[in-house]
Amino acid sequence: MQETATLIIDGKEYQLPVIEGTQGEKAIDIRSLRQHTGYITFDPGFGNTGTCRSAITYMDGEKGILRYRGIPIEQLAEHSTFVETAFLLITGQLPTRAELTRTSVHLNDFSPLHENMKAFYQNYPPKAHPMGILSAMVNAMRSYYPELTDIEEEMNKTYLRLISKIRTMSAMAYRISLGERVVYPRPDLCYCANFLNMMFDSVVVPYKIDPDLVRALNVFWILHADHEQNCSTTAVRVVGSGKVNIYATISAGISALWGPLHGGANQAVINMLEEIQKNGMTIEDCIAKAKDKASAFKLMGFGHRV
């Protein structure tokens, strides 16, 4: 028997269906509310509203739970790479060895940018924010890759093209902002190692790949890969509902991620770490300042509000 919730308005009862999520959580289906009652709900920030059914990610911030396709984040962080995790999020399954090889080949093939796109970077002011540049560059991809179909295989290639080129775009924005030469991706390096090399390689001192840094970056990106219906995901879905191309929707998501109450919190962490280093603070100093109500110092956390 269908479970229902009873809503009473002006003495009249309305039965609203109760639906159950993948992890046993429950929601009241109010799609017929306005039609039958003339009322709507009021929920600023959508803190109590689910807008779709999804089996991709489950998160419970209060309990510290994060699962991708039912797999605990701890397991993925310990045993998987970012590329394997991206494949899982896209397809619903972890890749076989053959699928991982094929995916890695696609990521390498898609990593270079069209040479004409370098002109976009060179016309930005040196202090332009990298998130603004990245959003604009992703939006521009539609002009270079206009052929989009709804065929699953072709869409998967489009997802991989985005995942691959965003890494190259980010590194290129950083290098050009410093007035340094662009470092192109290398086919012999894995996804994360390639990004680090494109960021920090030098003609004077060649960048030495540190396996510990590669592993740390893999884990960092795995942890940030998907966080349910957050601000940027909502922006992507809203813009995409107008049937605009995928590059424009992802560009909108990047712009949302830019905000200080969303992904911009990561920038605050970097600022905090630089302040700690500059002032020679110890761990004890940081904790003491954070607890001091007279101090403006805060211990910032990676991630964003969920």
Sine and cosine of phi, psi and omega as CSV:
sin_phi,cos_phi,sin_psi,cos_psi,sin_omega,cos_omega
0.00,0.00,0.72,-0.70,-0.01,-1.00
-0.91,0.41,0.82,-0.57,0.07,-1.00
-0.96,0.28,0.64,-0.77,-0.01,-1.00
-0.73,-0.68,0.33,-0.94,0.12,-0.99
-0.91,-0.41,0.66,-0.75,-0.04,-1.00
-0.99,-0.13,0.82,-0.57,0.06,-1.00
-0.92,-0.39,0.78,-0.62,-0.01,-1.00
-0.92,-0.39,0.87,-0.49,0.04,-1.00
-0.80,-0.60,0.85,-0.53,0.00,-1.00
0.80,0.60,0.63,0.78,0.06,-1.00
0.99,0.15,-0.06,1.00,-0.01,-1.00
-0.98,-0.22,0.70,-0.71,-0.04,-1.00
-1.00,-0.07,0.64,-0.77,0.09,-1.00
-0.79,-0.62,0.70,-0.71,0.02,-1.00
-0.99,-0.16,0.85,-0.52,0.00,-1.00
-0.93,-0.38,0.75,-0.66,-0.03,-1.00
-0.89,0.45,0.59,-0.80,0.12,-0.99
-0.96,-0.29,0.81,-0.59,0.00,-1.00
-0.92,-0.40,0.46,-0.89,-0.07,-1.00
-0.92,-0.39,0.69,-0.72,0.00,-1.00
-0.99,0.11,-0.01,-1.00,-0.08,-1.00
-0.92,0.40,-0.40,0.92,-0.02,-1.00
-0.94,-0.33,0.30,0.95,0.05,-1.00
1.00,0.03,-0.05,1.00,0.03,-1.00
-0.95,0.30,0.48,-0.88,-0.10,-1.00
-0.88,-0.48,0.47,-0.89,0.00,-1.00
-0.63,-0.78,0.48,-0.88,0.07,-1.00
-0.99,-0.11,0.83,-0.56,-0.02,-1.00
-0.99,0.12,0.93,-0.37,-0.07,-1.00
-0.94,-0.33,0.32,0.95,-0.07,-1.00
-0.86,0.51,-0.49,0.87,-0.02,-1.00
-0.99,-0.10,0.08,1.00,-0.12,-0.99
-0.86,0.52,-0.79,0.62,-0.06,-1.00
-0.92,0.40,-0.64,0.77,-0.02,-1.00
-0.88,0.48,-0.64,0.76,-0.10,-0.99
-1.00,-0.05,-0.38,0.92,-0.09,-1.00
-0.86,-0.52,-0.35,0.94,-0.10,-0.99
0.99,0.14,-0.03,1.00,0.00,-1.00
-0.99,-0.12,0.39,-0.92,0.19,-0.98
-0.82,-0.57,0.18,-0.98,0.06,-1.00
-1.00,-0.09,0.40,-0.92,0.03,-1.00
-0.85,-0.53,0.93,-0.37,-0.09,-1.00
-0.58,-0.81,0.96,0.27,0.00,-1.00
-0.83,0.56,0.74,-0.67,0.00,-1.00
0.99,0.12,-0.09,1.00,0.02,-1.00
0.81,0.58,0.55,0.83,0.00,-1.00
-0.93,0.37,-0.30,0.95,-0.01,-1.00
-0.84,-0.54,0.36,0.93,-0.11,-0.99
-0.82,-0.57,0.78,-0.62,0.15,-0.99
-0.98,-0.22,0.71,-0.71,-0.09,-1.00
-0.97,-0.26,-0.10,1.00,-0.02,-1.00
-0.30,-0.95,0.20,-0.98,0.18,-0.98
-1.00,-0.04,0.67,-0.74,0.00,-1.00
-0.46,-0.89,0.64,-0.77,0.07,-1.00
-0.92,-0.39,0.36,0.93,-0.08,-1.00
-0.99,0.10,-0.84,0.55,-0.11,-0.99
-0.73,-0.68,0.62,-0.78,0.14,-0.99
-0.83,-0.56,0.75,-0.66,-0.01,-1.00
-0.70,-0.71,0.68,-0.73,0.16,-0.99
-0.74,-0.67,0.99,-0.11,-0.08,-1.00
-0.88,0.47,-0.60,0.80,-0.02,-1.00
-0.91,0.41,-0.57,0.82,-0.03,-1.00
-0.99,-0.12,-0.04,1.00,0.02,-1.00
0.94,0.34,0.58,0.81,-0.03,-1.00
-0.95,-0.30,0.75,-0.66,0.12,-0.99
-0.61,-0.79,0.85,-0.53,0.01,-1.00
-0.75,-0.66,0.68,-0.73,0.13,-0.99
-0.95,-0.30,0.87,-0.50,-0.01,-1.00
0.80,0.61,0.58,0.81,0.04,-1.00
1.00,0.06,-0.11,0.99,-0.03,-1.00
-1.00,-0.08,0.80,-0.60,0.00,-1.00
-0.86,0.50,0.61,-0.79,-0.03,-1.00
-0.88,0.47,-0.52,0.86,0.01,-1.00
-0.88,0.48,-0.63,0.77,-0.01,-1.00
-0.92,0.38,-0.67,0.74,0.01,-1.00
-0.92,0.38,-0.67,0.74,0.00,-1.00
-0.89,0.45,-0.54,0.84,-0.05,-1.00
-0.99,0.15,-0.60,0.80,-0.21,-0.98
-0.87,-0.49,-0.15,0.99,-0.10,-1.00
-0.86,-0.50,0.25,-0.97,0.11,-0.99
-0.98,-0.20,0.17,-0.99,0.05,-1.00
-0.89,0.47,-0.64,0.77,-0.01,-1.00
-0.89,0.45,-0.68,0.74,0.05,-1.00
-0.89,0.46,-0.64,0.77,0.00,-1.00
-0.92,0.39,-0.65,0.76,0.06,-1.00
-0.88,0.47,-0.67,0.74,0.04,-1.00
-0.87,0.49,-0.67,0.74,0.03,-1.00
-0.87,0.50,-0.73,0.69,-0.02,-1.00
-0.90,0.44,-0.62,0.78,-0.05,-1.00
-0.96,0.27,-0.71,0.71,-0.16,-0.99
-0.98,-0.22,-0.36,0.93,-0.05,-1.00
0.99,-0.11,-0.12,0.99,-0.02,-1.00
-0.71,-0.70,0.53,-0.85,0.16,-0.99
-0.93,0.36,0.56,-0.83,-0.09,-1.00
-0.96,0.27,0.53,-0.85,0.22,-0.98
-0.96,0.30,0.11,-0.99,0.02,-1.00
-0.87,0.49,-0.66,0.75,0.00,-1.00
-0.91,0.41,-0.66,0.75,0.01,-1.00
-0.92,0.40,-0.62,0.79,0.02,-1.00
-0.91,0.41,-0.65,0.76,0.04,-1.00
-0.89,0.46,-0.71,0.70,-0.01,-1.00
-0.90,0.44,-0.66,0.75,0.02,-1.00
-0.90,0.44,-0.68,0.73,0.01,-1.00
-0.89,0.45,-0.61,0.79,0.05,-1.00
-0.90,0.44,-0.70,0.71,0.03,-1.00
-0.88,0.48,-0.69,0.72,-0.01,-1.00
-0.88,0.47,-0.63,0.78,0.06,-1.00
-0.93,0.37,-0.68,0.73,-0.03,-1.00
-0.90,0.44,-0.58,0.82,-0.08,-1.00
-1.00,0.06,-0.14,0.99,-0.18,-0.98
-0.93,0.37,-0.56,0.83,0.00,-1.00
-0.93,0.37,0.47,-0.88,0.10,-1.00
-0.98,-0.18,0.45,-0.90,0.13,-0.99
-0.87,0.50,0.71,-0.70,-0.07,-1.00
-0.85,0.52,-0.52,0.86,0.00,-1.00
-0.91,0.42,-0.39,0.92,-0.03,-1.00
-0.94,0.33,-0.32,0.95,0.03,-1.00
-0.88,0.47,-0.47,0.88,0.00,-1.00
-0.90,0.44,-0.52,0.85,0.04,-1.00
-0.86,0.51,-0.75,0.66,-0.03,-1.00
-0.88,0.48,-0.69,0.72,-0.11,-0.99
-0.93,0.37,-0.27,0.96,0.01,-1.00
-0.99,-0.11,-0.01,1.00,0.08,-1.00
-1.00,0.08,0.55,-0.84,0.10,-1.00
-0.88,0.48,0.48,-0.88,-0.03,-1.00
-0.83,0.55,-0.52,0.85,-0.06,-1.00
-0.99,-0.11,0.22,0.97,0.02,-1.00
-0.87,0.50,0.63,-0.78,-0.05,-1.00
-0.94,0.33,0.72,-0.69,-0.06,-1.00
-0.88,0.48,-0.50,0.87,0.01,-1.00
-0.93,0.36,-0.62,0.79,0.06,-1.00
-0.90,0.43,-0.66,0.75,0.03,-1.00
-0.90,0.44,-0.72,0.69,-0.04,-1.00
-0.89,0.46,-0.67,0.74,0.02,-1.00
-0.86,0.50,-0.70,0.71,0.00,-1.00
-0.92,0.39,-0.64,0.77,-0.03,-1.00
-0.92,0.39,-0.65,0.76,0.03,-1.00
-0.90,0.43,-0.66,0.75,0.04,-1.00
-0.87,0.49,-0.60,0.80,-0.02,-1.00
-0.94,0.35,-0.32,0.95,-0.03,-1.00
-0.87,0.50,-0.45,0.89,0.00,-1.00
-0.87,0.50,-0.54,0.84,0.00,-1.00
-0.95,0.31,-0.45,0.89,-0.03,-1.00
-1.00,-0.08,-0.37,0.93,0.00,-1.00
-0.74,-0.68,0.94,0.34,-0.08,-1.00
-0.97,0.24,-0.29,0.96,-0.10,-1.00
-0.99,0.12,0.98,-0.20,0.04,-1.00
-0.82,-0.58,0.74,-0.67,0.06,-1.00
-0.82,-0.58,0.20,-0.98,0.03,-1.00
-1.00,-0.02,0.09,1.00,0.03,-1.00
-0.92,0.39,0.76,-0.65,-0.14,-0.99
-0.83,0.56,-0.69,0.72,-0.03,-1.00
-0.88,0.47,-0.66,0.75,0.00,-1.00
-0.94,0.33,-0.60,0.80,0.04,-1.00
-0.91,0.41,-0.64,0.77,0.03,-1.00
-0.88,0.48,-0.61,0.79,0.06,-1.00
-0.91,0.41,-0.59,0.80,0.04,-1.00
-0.91,0.42,-0.66,0.75,0.05,-1.00
-0.87,0.49,-0.70,0.71,-0.01,-1.00
-0.92,0.40,-0.59,0.81,0.05,-1.00
-0.88,0.48,-0.68,0.74,0.03,-1.00
-0.91,0.42,-0.74,0.68,-0.01,-1.00
-0.87,0.50,-0.63,0.77,-0.03,-1.00
-0.95,0.30,-0.75,0.66,-0.11,-0.99
-0.97,0.26,-0.49,0.87,0.05,-1.00
-0.87,0.49,-0.61,0.79,0.06,-1.00
-0.88,0.47,-0.71,0.70,0.00,-1.00
-0.92,0.40,-0.67,0.74,0.00,-1.00
-0.88,0.48,-0.68,0.73,-0.03,-1.00
-0.89,0.45,-0.72,0.69,0.00,-1.00
-0.91,0.42,-0.64,0.77,-0.02,-1.00
-0.91,0.41,-0.65,0.76,0.03,-1.00
-0.87,0.49,-0.66,0.75,0.00,-1.00
-0.90,0.43,-0.72,0.69,-0.05,-1.00
-0.91,0.42,-0.71,0.70,-0.04,-1.00
-0.92,0.39,-0.55,0.83,0.03,-1.00
-0.90,0.44,-0.42,0.91,0.02,-1.00
-1.00,-0.05,-0.04,1.00,-0.04,-1.00
0.96,0.27,0.37,0.93,-0.03,-1.00
-0.98,-0.21,0.30,-0.95,-0.02,-1.00
-0.92,0.40,0.49,-0.87,0.04,-1.00
-0.97,0.24,0.70,-0.72,0.07,-1.00
-0.97,-0.24,0.83,-0.56,-0.05,-1.00
-1.00,0.06,0.43,-0.90,0.01,-1.00
-0.91,0.42,0.52,-0.85,0.01,-1.00
-0.94,-0.34,0.74,-0.67,-0.04,-1.00
-0.94,0.35,-0.26,0.96,-0.04,-1.00
-1.00,0.03,-0.07,1.00,-0.04,-1.00
-0.96,-0.28,0.52,-0.86,0.07,-1.00
-0.96,0.29,0.09,-1.00,-0.13,-0.99
-0.83,0.56,-0.81,0.59,-0.07,-1.00
-0.95,0.32,-0.64,0.77,0.03,-1.00
-0.89,0.46,-0.61,0.80,0.03,-1.00
-0.89,0.46,-0.67,0.74,0.01,-1.00
-0.89,0.46,-0.72,0.69,0.01,-1.00
-0.88,0.48,-0.65,0.76,0.01,-1.00
-0.92,0.40,-0.65,0.76,0.02,-1.00
-0.92,0.40,-0.48,0.88,0.01,-1.00
-0.97,0.23,-0.66,0.75,-0.29,-0.96
-0.84,-0.55,0.02,1.00,0.02,-1.00
-0.92,0.39,0.47,-0.88,-0.04,-1.00
-0.61,-0.79,0.54,-0.84,0.06,-1.00
-0.94,0.33,-0.38,0.93,-0.01,-1.00
-1.00,0.09,-0.77,0.64,0.01,-1.00
-0.80,-0.60,0.98,-0.20,0.00,-1.00
-0.83,0.56,0.65,-0.76,-0.04,-1.00
-0.95,0.32,0.74,-0.67,0.03,-1.00
-0.99,-0.17,0.86,-0.50,-0.04,-1.00
-0.93,0.37,0.84,-0.55,0.04,-1.00
-0.99,-0.17,0.92,-0.40,-0.03,-1.00
-0.83,0.55,-0.55,0.84,0.01,-1.00
-0.92,0.39,-0.64,0.77,0.05,-1.00
-0.92,0.38,-0.64,0.77,0.04,-1.00
-0.87,0.48,-0.70,0.71,0.01,-1.00
-0.90,0.43,-0.68,0.73,0.00,-1.00
-0.88,0.47,-0.66,0.75,0.00,-1.00
-0.92,0.38,-0.63,0.78,0.09,-1.00
-0.84,0.55,-0.75,0.66,-0.03,-1.00
-0.90,0.43,-0.68,0.74,0.00,-1.00
-0.86,0.51,-0.71,0.70,-0.01,-1.00
-0.95,0.31,-0.55,0.84,0.07,-1.00
-0.88,0.47,-0.71,0.71,-0.02,-1.00
-0.89,0.45,-0.49,0.87,-0.05,-1.00
-0.99,-0.15,0.03,1.00,-0.18,-0.98
-0.89,0.47,-0.63,0.78,0.00,-1.00
-0.38,-0.93,0.72,-0.69,-0.02,-1.00
-0.73,-0.68,0.76,0.66,0.07,-1.00
0.87,0.49,-0.55,-0.83,-0.12,-0.99
-1.00,0.05,0.90,0.44,-0.01,-1.00
-1.00,0.10,-0.15,-0.99,-0.09,-1.00
-0.87,0.50,-0.76,0.66,-0.06,-1.00
-0.94,0.33,-0.61,0.79,0.05,-1.00
-0.88,0.47,-0.67,0.74,0.03,-1.00
-0.89,0.46,-0.66,0.75,0.03,-1.00
-0.87,0.49,-0.69,0.73,0.02,-1.00
-0.88,0.48,-0.70,0.72,-0.04,-1.00
-0.93,0.37,-0.64,0.76,0.00,-1.00
-0.91,0.42,-0.74,0.67,0.01,-1.00
-0.91,0.42,-0.65,0.76,0.00,-1.00
-0.91,0.41,-0.42,0.91,0.00,-1.00
-0.90,0.43,-0.30,0.95,0.07,-1.00
-1.00,0.08,0.12,0.99,0.01,-1.00
0.90,0.43,0.48,0.88,0.08,-1.00
-0.97,0.23,0.28,-0.96,-0.04,-1.00
-0.92,0.39,0.37,-0.93,-0.12,-0.99
-0.89,0.45,-0.52,0.85,-0.03,-1.00
-0.92,0.39,-0.62,0.79,0.03,-1.00
-0.92,0.39,-0.60,0.80,0.00,-1.00
-0.92,0.38,-0.68,0.74,0.02,-1.00
-0.92,0.39,-0.58,0.81,0.08,-1.00
-0.86,0.51,-0.66,0.75,0.04,-1.00
-0.90,0.44,-0.65,0.76,0.03,-1.00
-0.90,0.44,-0.62,0.78,0.04,-1.00
-0.90,0.43,-0.65,0.76,0.03,-1.00
-0.89,0.46,-0.64,0.77,0.05,-1.00
-0.91,0.41,-0.62,0.78,-0.01,-1.00
-0.91,0.42,-0.41,0.91,-0.01,-1.00
-0.88,0.48,-0.49,0.87,-0.14,-0.99
-0.87,0.48,0.58,-0.81,-0.03,-1.00
-0.90,0.43,-0.35,0.94,0.05,-1.00
-1.00,-0.02,0.02,1.00,0.01,-1.00
-0.84,-0.54,-0.86,-0.50,-0.02,-1.00
-0.92,0.40,-0.34,0.94,0.02,-1.00
-0.88,0.48,-0.25,0.97,0.06,-1.00
-0.87,0.49,-0.50,0.87,0.02,-1.00
-0.90,0.43,-0.58,0.81,0.04,-1.00
-0.90,0.43,-0.60,0.80,0.04,-1.00
-0.90,0.44,-0.55,0.84,0.05,-1.00
-0.91,0.42,-0.71,0.70,0.02,-1.00
-0.87,0.49,-0.69,0.72,0.03,-1.00
-0.87,0.50,-0.64,0.77,0.01,-1.00
-0.91,0.42,-0.71,0.70,-0.01,-1.00
-0.89,0.45,-0.63,0.78,0.04,-1.00
-0.91,0.41,-0.61,0.79,0.04,-1.00
-0.91,0.42,-0.66,0.75,0.02,-1.00
-0.88,0.47,-0.70,0.71,0.00,-1.00
-0.91,0.41,-0.69,0.73,-0.04,-1.00
-0.88,0.48,-0.64,0.77,-0.07,-1.00
-1.00,-0.03,0.02,1.00,0.02,-1.00
0.89,0.46,0.59,0.81,-0.07,-1.00
-0.98,0.20,0.57,-0.82,0.11,-0.99
-1.00,-0.04,0.13,-0.99,0.05,-1.00
-0.87,0.50,-0.67,0.74,0.00,-1.00
-0.89,0.46,-0.63,0.78,0.04,-1.00
-0.88,0.48,-0.71,0.71,-0.04,-1.00
-0.88,0.47,-0.72,0.69,-0.02,-1.00
-0.90,0.43,-0.66,0.75,-0.01,-1.00
-0.90,0.44,-0.68,0.73,0.00,-1.00
-0.92,0.39,-0.60,0.80,0.00,-1.00
-0.92,0.40,-0.54,0.84,-0.01,-1.00
-0.99,0.13,-0.30,0.95,-0.03,-1.00
-0.97,0.22,0.93,-0.37,-0.05,-1.00
-0.91,0.41,-0.33,0.94,0.02,-1.00
-0.99,0.11,-0.17,0.99,-0.03,-1.00
-0.99,-0.12,0.61,-0.80,0.04,-1.00
-1.00,0.09,-0.06,1.00,-0.05,-1.00
-0.93,0.36,0.70,-0.72,0.04,-1.00
-0.76,-0.65,0.58,-0.82,0.13,-0.99
-1.00,0.06,0.96,-0.26,-0.05,-1.00
-0.99,0.13,0.54,-0.84,0.01,-1.00
-0.94,-0.34,0.54,-0.84,0.09,-1.00
-0.93,0.37,0.48,-0.88,0.05,-1.00
0.97,-0.25,-0.54,-0.84,-0.04,-1.00
-0.33,-0.94,0.20,-0.98,0.05,-1.00
-0.90,0.44,0.65,-0.76,-0.01,-1.00
-0.80,-0.60,0.00,0.00,0.00,0.00
